[in-house]
Amino acid sequence: MKMFLSVLAVALAAQISAQDVDPAVMRINGHDVLSSEFKYYFNKNRDQQLSEGQMTPQEYAPLFIAYKLKVEAAKDAKLDTTQAFQAEYLGYRNQLVRNSFVSPQAEEAEAREYYENMKRIIGPEGLVKPAHIFVGLRQNASLEEQKKAKERIDSLYTELKNGADFAQMALKYSDDKASAIKGGELPWIAKNQTVKEFEDMTFRMQKGEISEPFQSVMGYHIIKIKDKKQLEPFEDLKQNLLRELEQQGMKERLAKVVIDSLLQEQGAPSTLEELMDREAERLAQSSFDMKYLMQEYHDGLLLYDLCSKEIWQKAATDTVGLEDYFKKNKKKYRWDEPRYNGALYFCRSQEMVKKVASALKRKPENEWLKIIKDEFNSDSLQVRVTQKVFKKGENKYVDYLAFRSKKKPVELRSFKSYGLKGRKLKKGPKYWYDAQAAVIADYQSFKEKEYVDELKKRYEVIVFNDVLDTLK
């Protein structure tokens, strides 16, 4: 009996100690939310705030409660039991778990091996950073074309000898437009990375030197050597190498080696799924951050499914509710400059423009795109159309046709004729769909708040303010 009481006392002491270290900060629908969980989400939310003032835990609490209430509703709706949800969640979780099998030491060894291989390839001659002015010449160029290209490169070289700025000359005259905008500057190159003629010239020149014109299989070049160097020490390149290898799938490859080895060990889990479950449990017990990161994946997916089904989709298609919300908040959507809600269409002839205008006459605006597709573009593209709310100054064709701009826009090559159908809106939208994106987003937020208010009536929420007030 004494031994039993002693064991019981130790257990109770351990429980009380755990509660002291990580007490519940609130209870939602009968489930305690520990301080560690609240602090995880609070700190993550705080880190995401930029210019806005930092929230206090007390200010953040209502947002967190709304989040947890929606998660409870999703669980009650059994959204977490569907096959699609389970597959998506385990995909996220298992990727996180797989990464845990890769040690920093293994990653560094991989990066060091990659570095040593780079060093061997680069060799003792190191790296060169050239800039060039390029005059392109196709391989089957005529004698006349070859003559003109040679005369052009020689002329540019003469200007350089007379003091012209190399970067400005490259910007204005080089046929290599990608490097021209950078003054002709090319990436660092090593041996065997470019055509022989270019390489031979580059590696025998000194820093700051400008070459005479020379020909490669691509055309004529004038080179300036911007810099030369040996490959930097490993430690200087380590982080960049790790990022590059990560993009190449290093972690996945290293994780697979470890996982395959673990599955072969005696007494190991018999399936990959069991191994993933075991490692996920270990990670959750070893770190609050890992525990709540996995929970964040789980609850975030649930939240998206719930909001999409119960709030966002319903709100976006509730035309009666959208119209009513718009009428009550119409002043919110007023603008300083006029807009034009309509369809701008381009045709191959003025006759086609008239046909499109006739087809759209007295037809509902939301059917215009379908009419054009069915009547004019079913077999081939006869009409190019954009339907939206245009701001003044946003589109030169709309400005000319609707806002009386005096500058007539240049005609397109194939679709020379154009027309405009719609409504000019001077002070603000007339209908909710004139400001559709903004109205839908605001209405969804409004309905989400209503939904959370309903959940507060459905689920009991108790906040332990004495604990909340201790959080910093």
Phi, psi and omega in degrees: 000315179299320180296319180298315180296323179295315179297318180298318181296319179296317180297316180295320179297319179295320180295315180297320179298318180296320179294325179293320182287319185225072183286160176288136180261340176196166177229122183238119181055037177084000181252125179288137172254114184285157179302322182299321180291314180300317181294325178300309182290321180297314181295323179294317178296320180294320180294334181276346177283134183252269185278340182288157179296146181290138176283151169271162176305324180293324179287329181282333186309314180299323178294318180294319179298316178301318178300310183292326178296319179293325176296318178299319179296321179294320179293320178297328178279001178060032177292338180278359180260354183287151181297321181296318180295312182302318181295318182291317180296313181295330176298314177295310184299314184294328176295320176297316181294318181300322180297332182290342178283350183259120181274154175301328180294320179293321178295318180295321178298320178294317180294322180293320177296319178297319179296314181298324177294318175302317183297320179294318182294318182293320177075182186290343182279351172072208186242149179231140176247101180263163165235150180217156167251126191238133172243109185288150179211116180292153189296327180259032182296146178287166178300322179295318178296319179298319180297315181296319179297319180294318179296323181292314181293324178293322179296318179295321180295321178299317178297321178296318179295332179273008173107005179296149180284127185299314183296319180292322178295319178297316181300320185276325193239344185290139176281347176272088188293331181296319179272335183302319182293348176249028179070025180087000187291134179250166177292167172300137179233151174245178177301147175067026179247357181213181183293152190302313183300318180293317181296313182301315180294315185298315188278351176260358179267162179256161179302132180089347183283146176245131183278162166285162178299140175216163185250140170239184180293345182264338183152208182254145181229150161236126186250142168237130180274113180282321183193161174223149179196164168268161178300135180297160176300156183305315184298329179289331184257355190307309184295320178295321179294319179298319178295318180295316180293326177298319177295335178273004177086028182300312184299317180299318181293315180293322179297320181299320179299314181294315182296315179300322179293316181297322181291341179271347183290151178291133180081005179283162174304145186281339182231160177298321180299318179295320179296318179297318179297318182294317181291324177297318178296318179297317180296319181296324181282336185273340186207129174300319182300316180291320179301311185280338173294316177295321177294323179297317174303311184299307185288328178296319177294319178299315182298317180297315180300315182295309183295322179297317184281316189267340186235296192296310182295318180296316181294320183293335181254001180274079185297325178294314179295321178297317179296318179294317179297319180297316181297322181285339184236027188302323182299333182296334187255012177291153179230162184281324182244152183295159176234168174227117179263110182186190181244123174259122184231144181244136183229168181278345180209160178292331177297320179292325177302316180295323179294320179295315180301320180293320182294328183271349184300128179061019176261147179300144183301323183286359177253356186299313182298320180293320179299314180297318179297313185288320188269336186236334186243018183291324182258320180208164183283106178253336183224126173259128188224143172231123178243122181190183171265116183265135171276151174297130182092354182277325184223123186294331179288319177292320177301319183289318185276325187254326185251013173060037173295138181281344182271110180284127182288156179290139179289146175287157186295309184264326181251077190284333184258149182212157180215168183220133180227128179161209186226138174272129182245112189276306188256344182168176181293143178272320179241161183300327183282356171288339175231047192306308185299314181293319182293316180298314180299317181291321180292322176298317178296320178298314180291328178294320177296318176301318182296317180295322178299323177293321180294328178295332176280331183280321186244138178284134177236122177238123178255128178269088188297331179296326176282316181302321183292342180275346184282137181244000000 
